Amino acid sequence: MTATTMPSSRPPTRIPSLFPQRPITCIEDLRVLAERRVPRMFYDYADSGSYTEGTYRANTTEFAKIKLRQRVAVDMTNRTLASTMIGEPVAMPVALAPTGLTGMQHADGEILAARAAAKAGVPFTLSTMSICSIEDVAENTDRPFWFQLYVMRDRDFIGRLIDRAKAAGCSALVLTLDLQILGQRHKDIRNGLSTPPKPTLANLINLATKPNWCLGMLGTKRRTFRNIAGHAKGVTDLSSLSAWTAEQFDPTLNWDDVKWVRDRWGGKLILKGILDPEDVEHAVASGAEALIVSNHGGRQLDGALSSIEALPAIVEAVRDRMEVLFDGGIRSGQDVIKALALGAHGTFIGRAFLYGLGANGEAGVTQCLDVIRKELDVTMAMCGLRDVRQVTDAILAETGRPLRTGRNY
């Protein structure tokens, strides 16, 4: 891949604010800005869960129950956050998770997020349900990225999608297993989620309050699902995400399909959506390099365990036979170190970087990653460690260790 700069990928001219922006100190600052700047339907799409949103909320709140041990009078010099994820070197054990409609949080959002990730030295994962296509991202970035795959009824389309990811130089395939059917997200229904937005009175009124977002969208040709439009047979109108996914996501998905994907892909494979220890043996037998403990951001089975609650039992079941990665609820560097302490080899952030993207485009994603990095570094030092690869559950206070199988993990 070669780096190129496309006119449509340039950040739009931002209309000056009458009020100066306060410094970004945490992910919550970025969330507040994103809520102001992103149209309601797309902000809600990113910042919501299924049904009562209980699992969505638990993904973040359960982290607070895990307590750390503060150590003192320990040499804190020469610290390093460098690690690996599936054998690839990373500046810190954090990757950008695959998120649908990223390019609706900000014009050309997937391209901008991939660039920010490359500058930060962490992996970027492109979703099947992205606005920018595989080819768009490959043509506008200079570092290999990961591609996330949904298995759909049209296996010919899926096969060609895998081939396109290979042709683009993607270095890993992330196969999502927990979206055979779509969990209901009430906000999406109420907002009439579509891309591009339908010109209803309510939408037009809301868009009128988001001038910078509108300017950005006017400056790009990327406004629909470009991995799909023009590639899937019979698919020309993708105005309704819910209708299309209801038709195409495949409830028959099983472990034989995982083998088919692995054989077609032929490269590093990561399985996303493992939440129960009984599924671990299938994951190990699949030959995948890694699994991701994830409940789809609380957007599928409401009432499921939070990802951080489920992590220790998955780690115990894996027994070092494959790499365990973690996704769900991370809003700080402290959350990252807690996931590492409970056995994750690396972590993913989704909503956190979307907040940054919606707030300030590429610069906002960079701000998000800087916040995570600084918090992770300072927390690690105060726990008495200088190398992130040395993080274990020894940094956790006894009251902060989740109980599993009748004993402290």
C-alpha positions as CSV (number, residue, x, y, z in Angstrom):
1,M,0.0,0.0,0.0
2,T,1.2,3.5,-0.7
3,A,0.3,6.6,1.2
4,T,-1.8,9.1,-0.8
5,T,-3.8,12.1,0.2
6,M,-7.3,12.4,-1.3
7,P,-9.0,15.8,-1.3
8,S,-12.2,14.2,0.1
9,S,-10.2,12.9,3.1
10,R,-9.1,16.4,4.2
11,P,-10.7,17.6,7.4
12,P,-13.4,20.1,6.7
13,T,-13.1,23.7,7.6
14,R,-14.5,24.0,11.1
15,I,-16.9,26.8,11.9
16,P,-15.3,28.8,14.8
17,S,-17.0,28.4,18.2
18,L,-18.0,31.4,20.3
19,F,-16.7,29.5,23.3
20,P,-13.1,28.2,23.5
21,Q,-12.8,24.4,23.9
22,R,-11.5,23.3,27.3
23,P,-8.5,20.9,27.4
24,I,-9.2,17.3,26.8
25,T,-8.3,15.4,30.0
26,C,-10.3,12.2,29.7
27,I,-12.5,10.2,27.4
28,E,-15.6,11.7,28.9
29,D,-14.5,15.1,27.6
30,L,-14.4,13.7,24.1
31,R,-17.8,12.0,24.6
32,V,-19.4,15.3,25.5
33,L,-18.0,17.0,22.4
34,A,-19.1,14.1,20.2
35,E,-22.6,14.3,21.5
36,R,-22.7,18.0,20.5
37,R,-21.2,17.6,17.1
38,V,-22.5,14.3,15.7
39,P,-26.1,14.0,14.4
40,R,-28.4,12.3,17.0
41,M,-29.1,9.1,15.1
42,F,-25.4,8.4,14.6
43,Y,-24.3,9.4,18.1
44,D,-27.0,7.2,19.5
45,Y,-26.0,4.3,17.2
46,A,-22.6,4.3,18.8
47,D,-23.6,5.1,22.3
48,S,-26.3,2.6,23.0
49,G,-27.0,-1.1,23.8
50,S,-29.9,-3.6,23.3
51,Y,-33.2,-3.6,25.2
52,T,-32.6,-2.2,28.7
53,E,-28.9,-1.5,28.0
54,G,-28.1,-3.3,31.2
55,T,-25.1,-5.2,29.8
56,Y,-24.0,-2.1,27.9
57,R,-23.8,-0.2,31.2
58,A,-22.2,-3.1,33.1
59,N,-19.3,-3.2,30.7
60,T,-18.1,0.1,32.1
61,T,-19.4,0.0,35.7
62,E,-17.9,-3.4,36.5
63,F,-14.4,-2.0,36.0
64,A,-14.9,0.2,39.0
65,K,-15.2,-2.8,41.3
66,I,-11.7,-4.0,40.5
67,K,-9.2,-2.3,42.9
68,L,-5.5,-1.8,42.4
69,R,-2.6,-2.1,44.8
70,Q,-0.6,1.1,45.1
71,R,3.1,0.6,45.6
72,V,5.6,3.2,46.8
73,A,9.4,3.9,46.8
74,V,9.8,1.8,43.6
75,D,12.1,3.0,40.8
76,M,9.6,4.2,38.1
77,T,12.2,5.2,35.4
78,N,12.6,3.8,31.9
79,R,9.0,2.6,31.6
80,T,7.7,0.9,28.5
81,L,4.2,0.1,27.2
82,A,5.5,-1.8,24.1
83,S,4.0,-5.2,23.6
84,T,2.7,-7.5,20.8
85,M,-0.8,-8.5,19.7
86,I,-1.0,-11.7,17.6
87,G,2.8,-11.4,17.1
88,E,2.6,-7.9,15.7
89,P,4.6,-5.2,17.6
90,V,2.4,-2.5,19.2
91,A,3.3,0.7,21.0
92,M,0.8,-0.3,23.7
93,P,-1.5,-3.3,24.1
94,V,-4.5,-1.5,22.6
95,A,-6.2,-1.7,19.2
96,L,-9.1,0.2,17.6
97,A,-12.1,-2.2,17.5
98,P,-14.2,-2.7,14.4
99,T,-17.2,-0.4,14.6
100,G,-20.0,0.0,12.1
101,L,-20.9,3.3,10.5
102,T,-17.6,4.9,11.7
103,G,-17.7,7.2,8.6
104,M,-21.0,8.6,9.9
105,Q,-19.4,9.9,13.1
106,H,-17.1,12.1,10.9
107,A,-16.6,12.2,7.2
108,D,-14.1,9.6,6.0
109,G,-14.0,8.4,9.6
110,E,-12.4,5.0,9.0
111,I,-9.5,6.5,7.0
112,L,-8.9,9.1,9.7
113,A,-9.1,6.6,12.5
114,A,-6.7,4.3,10.7
115,R,-4.2,7.1,10.2
116,A,-4.4,8.0,13.9
117,A,-3.8,4.4,14.9
118,A,-0.8,4.1,12.6
119,K,0.8,7.2,14.1
120,A,0.2,5.9,17.6
121,G,1.6,2.5,16.7
122,V,-1.5,0.4,17.4
123,P,-3.7,-1.7,15.1
124,F,-6.8,-0.4,13.4
125,T,-9.7,-2.9,12.6
126,L,-12.1,-2.1,9.7
127,S,-15.7,-3.3,10.0
128,T,-17.6,-5.0,7.3
129,M,-20.3,-2.4,8.0
130,S,-17.9,0.5,7.4
131,I,-18.6,3.6,5.3
132,C,-15.1,3.7,3.8
133,S,-14.3,0.5,1.9
134,I,-11.4,-1.8,2.3
135,E,-9.9,-0.3,-0.8
136,D,-10.5,3.3,0.5
137,V,-8.6,2.7,3.7
138,A,-5.8,0.8,1.9
139,E,-5.3,3.6,-0.7
140,N,-5.2,6.3,2.0
141,T,-3.0,4.8,4.7
142,D,0.5,3.4,4.7
143,R,0.2,0.7,7.4
144,P,-1.5,-2.7,7.1
145,F,-4.8,-2.9,9.1
146,W,-7.0,-5.7,10.3
147,F,-10.4,-6.5,8.8
148,Q,-13.5,-7.7,10.6
149,L,-15.8,-10.1,8.9
150,Y,-19.5,-10.9,9.4
151,V,-20.6,-14.2,7.8
152,M,-23.7,-13.6,5.7
153,R,-26.1,-15.7,3.7
154,D,-24.4,-14.7,0.4
155,R,-21.3,-16.9,0.7
156,D,-20.0,-15.8,-2.7
157,F,-20.0,-12.2,-1.5
158,I,-18.2,-13.2,1.7
159,G,-15.6,-15.1,-0.2
160,R,-14.9,-12.1,-2.4
161,L,-14.8,-9.9,0.6
162,I,-12.1,-12.1,2.2
163,D,-10.2,-12.0,-1.1
164,R,-10.5,-8.2,-1.2
165,A,-9.0,-8.0,2.4
166,K,-6.1,-10.2,1.3
167,A,-5.5,-8.0,-1.8
168,A,-5.5,-4.9,0.4
169,G,-2.7,-6.4,2.5
170,C,-4.8,-6.8,5.7
171,S,-2.6,-8.6,8.2
172,A,-5.3,-10.2,10.3
173,L,-9.0,-11.2,9.9
174,V,-11.3,-10.7,12.8
175,L,-14.3,-13.0,12.5
176,T,-17.3,-11.9,14.6
177,L,-19.4,-14.8,15.9
178,D,-22.1,-13.1,18.0
179,L,-24.2,-11.4,15.3
180,Q,-26.2,-14.3,13.7
181,I,-29.3,-12.3,14.5
182,L,-29.5,-8.6,15.3
183,G,-30.2,-7.5,18.9
184,Q,-32.8,-4.8,19.1
185,R,-31.5,-1.3,19.9
186,H,-34.5,0.9,20.7
187,K,-32.8,4.2,19.9
188,D,-32.0,3.1,16.3
189,I,-35.7,2.3,15.7
190,R,-36.9,5.5,17.3
191,N,-34.3,7.6,15.3
192,G,-35.1,5.8,12.0
193,L,-31.4,5.0,11.6
194,S,-30.3,5.2,7.9
195,T,-27.3,6.2,5.9
196,P,-27.4,8.8,4.6
197,P,-30.0,10.2,6.9
198,K,-33.5,10.4,5.4
199,P,-34.6,14.1,4.8
200,T,-37.3,14.1,7.4
201,L,-38.2,17.3,9.3
202,A,-36.7,16.0,12.5
203,N,-33.5,15.0,10.8
204,L,-33.2,18.3,9.0
205,I,-33.7,20.2,12.2
206,N,-31.0,18.1,14.0
207,L,-28.6,18.4,11.0
208,A,-29.0,22.2,11.1
209,T,-27.3,22.2,14.5
210,K,-24.3,20.2,13.2
211,P,-22.8,22.4,10.6
212,N,-19.3,21.1,10.7
213,W,-20.5,17.5,10.3
214,C,-22.6,18.6,7.3
215,L,-19.7,20.4,5.7
216,G,-17.5,17.3,6.1
217,M,-20.2,15.1,4.5
218,L,-20.6,17.5,1.6
219,G,-16.9,17.1,0.9
220,T,-16.8,13.3,0.6
221,K,-18.3,10.7,-1.7
222,R,-18.3,8.1,1.1
223,R,-21.8,8.1,2.6
224,T,-23.0,4.5,2.4
225,F,-21.7,1.0,3.0
226,R,-18.9,0.9,0.4
227,N,-17.8,-2.6,1.3
228,I,-21.2,-3.8,0.2
229,A,-22.8,-1.4,-2.3
230,G,-21.7,-2.4,-5.8
231,H,-20.2,-5.7,-4.5
232,A,-23.1,-7.8,-3.2
233,K,-25.5,-9.1,-5.8
234,G,-28.8,-7.2,-5.9
235,V,-27.8,-4.7,-3.3
236,T,-28.2,-1.1,-4.5
237,D,-30.2,0.6,-1.8
238,L,-28.8,0.4,1.7
239,S,-30.9,3.2,3.3
240,S,-32.0,0.9,6.1
241,L,-29.3,-0.9,8.1
242,S,-31.9,-2.9,10.1
243,A,-33.7,-4.2,7.1
244,W,-30.5,-5.3,5.3
245,T,-28.9,-7.0,8.3
246,A,-32.2,-8.8,9.0
247,E,-32.0,-10.3,5.5
248,Q,-28.3,-11.0,5.3
249,F,-27.0,-12.1,8.7
250,D,-26.9,-15.8,8.8
251,P,-28.5,-17.7,11.8
252,T,-27.0,-21.0,10.5
253,L,-23.4,-19.8,11.3
254,N,-21.5,-22.7,12.9
255,W,-18.0,-23.9,13.6
256,D,-17.8,-25.6,10.1
257,D,-18.2,-22.1,8.7
258,V,-15.3,-20.9,10.8
259,K,-13.2,-23.6,9.2
260,W,-14.3,-22.4,5.8
261,V,-13.4,-18.8,6.6
262,R,-10.0,-19.9,8.0
263,D,-9.2,-21.9,4.9
264,R,-10.3,-19.2,2.5
265,W,-8.4,-16.5,4.4
266,G,-5.2,-18.5,5.0
267,G,-3.7,-15.8,7.4
268,K,-3.9,-14.8,11.0
269,L,-7.5,-15.3,12.4
270,I,-9.1,-13.8,15.5
271,L,-12.5,-14.9,16.7
272,K,-14.6,-12.2,18.3
273,G,-17.5,-12.7,20.6
274,I,-16.4,-15.5,23.0
275,L,-18.1,-15.0,26.3
276,D,-18.7,-18.5,27.7
277,P,-15.9,-21.0,28.7
278,E,-17.8,-23.8,26.9
279,D,-17.1,-22.1,23.6
280,V,-13.4,-22.0,24.2
281,E,-12.7,-25.6,23.1
282,H,-14.3,-24.9,19.7
283,A,-12.2,-21.7,19.4
284,V,-9.0,-23.5,20.2
285,A,-9.8,-26.3,17.8
286,S,-10.5,-23.8,15.0
287,G,-6.8,-23.1,14.7
288,A,-7.3,-19.3,15.2
289,E,-4.4,-17.3,16.6
290,A,-6.6,-15.5,19.2
291,L,-10.1,-14.9,20.6
292,I,-11.7,-11.7,21.8
293,V,-13.7,-11.8,25.0
294,S,-16.6,-9.6,23.9
295,N,-20.4,-9.1,24.3
296,H,-20.6,-6.8,21.2
297,G,-20.6,-3.7,23.4
298,G,-23.8,-4.8,25.1
299,R,-25.6,-4.5,21.8
300,Q,-26.7,-8.2,21.4
301,L,-27.7,-10.2,24.5
302,D,-28.9,-7.8,27.1
303,G,-28.4,-9.5,30.5
304,A,-25.2,-11.2,29.5
305,L,-22.1,-10.9,31.7
306,S,-20.0,-7.8,31.2
307,S,-16.8,-8.6,29.3
308,I,-14.6,-7.9,32.3
309,E,-16.7,-10.3,34.4
310,A,-16.4,-13.0,31.8
311,L,-12.7,-12.6,31.2
312,P,-11.1,-14.6,34.0
313,A,-13.1,-17.8,33.3
314,I,-12.2,-17.6,29.6
315,V,-8.5,-17.1,30.4
316,E,-8.6,-20.1,32.7
317,A,-10.3,-22.3,30.0
318,V,-7.8,-21.2,27.3
319,R,-4.8,-22.2,29.4
320,D,-2.3,-20.4,27.1
321,R,-3.4,-22.4,24.0
322,M,-4.2,-19.2,22.1
323,E,-4.0,-15.5,22.7
324,V,-6.9,-13.9,24.7
325,L,-7.8,-10.4,23.8
326,F,-10.4,-8.2,25.4
327,D,-13.1,-5.8,24.3
328,G,-15.9,-4.0,26.1
329,G,-16.3,-0.9,28.3
330,I,-12.7,0.5,28.2
331,R,-12.8,4.2,28.9
332,S,-9.4,4.7,30.5
333,G,-5.9,3.4,30.7
334,Q,-6.8,2.1,34.1
335,D,-9.4,-0.1,32.5
336,V,-6.7,-1.4,30.1
337,I,-4.4,-2.4,32.9
338,K,-7.2,-4.1,34.8
339,A,-8.0,-6.2,31.8
340,L,-4.3,-7.1,31.4
341,A,-4.2,-8.0,35.1
342,L,-7.1,-10.5,34.6
343,G,-5.3,-12.3,31.8
344,A,-5.9,-10.4,28.6
345,H,-2.9,-10.1,26.3
346,G,-4.2,-7.0,24.6
347,T,-7.3,-4.9,24.5
348,F,-9.7,-3.1,22.1
349,I,-11.4,0.3,22.3
350,G,-14.5,1.1,20.3
351,R,-16.7,3.8,21.7
352,A,-13.8,5.6,23.2
353,F,-12.2,6.3,19.8
354,L,-15.6,7.0,18.2
355,Y,-16.1,9.8,20.8
356,G,-12.7,11.2,19.7
357,L,-13.5,10.9,16.1
358,G,-16.9,12.6,16.5
359,A,-15.4,15.3,18.6
360,N,-12.3,16.3,16.5
361,G,-11.8,13.9,13.6
362,E,-8.3,12.3,13.2
363,A,-7.0,14.7,15.9
364,G,-9.7,13.5,18.3
365,V,-8.7,9.8,17.8
366,T,-5.1,10.8,18.5
367,Q,-6.3,12.6,21.7
368,C,-8.2,9.5,22.7
369,L,-5.1,7.3,22.3
370,D,-2.9,9.8,24.1
371,V,-5.3,9.8,27.1
372,I,-5.4,6.0,27.2
373,R,-1.6,5.8,26.9
374,K,-0.9,8.4,29.6
375,E,-3.3,6.8,32.0
376,L,-2.0,3.3,31.4
377,D,1.6,4.5,31.9
378,V,1.0,6.4,35.1
379,T,-1.2,3.6,36.6
380,M,1.4,1.0,35.8
381,A,4.1,3.0,37.5
382,M,2.0,3.6,40.6
383,C,1.4,-0.1,40.8
384,G,5.2,-0.6,40.9
385,L,5.9,-1.8,37.4
386,R,8.0,-0.5,34.5
387,D,7.1,-2.9,31.7
388,V,3.5,-3.5,30.7
389,R,4.3,-7.1,29.9
390,Q,4.9,-7.7,33.6
391,V,1.3,-6.9,34.5
392,T,-0.4,-9.8,36.3
393,D,-3.2,-10.1,38.9
394,A,-0.5,-9.4,41.6
395,I,-1.4,-5.7,41.1
396,L,-5.0,-6.3,42.1
397,A,-6.2,-5.8,45.7
398,E,-7.9,-8.9,47.0
399,T,-11.3,-7.1,47.2
400,G,-10.9,-6.4,43.5
401,R,-10.4,-9.9,42.1
402,P,-13.6,-11.4,40.6
403,L,-14.6,-14.7,42.0
404,R,-14.7,-17.7,39.6
405,T,-15.2,-21.4,40.3
406,G,-15.1,-20.8,44.0
407,R,-11.7,-19.2,44.3
408,N,-10.0,-15.9,43.6
409,Y,-8.6,-15.8,40.1
